[in-house]
């Protein structure tokens, strides 16, 4: 099971207004921002809120008076280590529940799931310390790819079950 709640991601057509509001209300600081995405935090987590700019990402769906895809994109939960995350993956897969997106963000190694109503959640394990994640988010490499690279959870699970240590499993895959 997760060890803590990590963050929530919002889809918005009021990108700048939302950032200002969350900065004001939560006294949050911007950790990373580009025209499409912003990550903010108010504590020792590398980000507690993320915002996706739908006006830029999906302008064709914008119709006066319609919400489009506005709202919560997903909520995220952090696991103790890669072993716990992969054990959860194995347990859920055996129950017929599979992630729709396994991705390594650089800051986290993540598995995204949907519940029966389509609500999305991210199960993640941190990659490095908060300080290391913040430095990565400030880098040119992150700016070039703030989303990350897909990975094969079955291959990672096989490495885990073959005895590889949890720490080595969180290395960013080539991609």
Secondary structure, 3 states (H helix, E strand, C coil): CCCEEEEEEEEECCHHHHHHHHHHHHCCEEEEECCCEEEEECCCCCCCEEEEEHHHHCHHHCCCCCCCCCEEEEEEEECCCHHHHHHHHHHHHHCCCCCCEEEECCCEEEEEEECCCCCEEEEEEECCCHHHHHHHHCCHHHHHCCCCEECCHHHHHHHHHCCCCHHHHCCCCCC
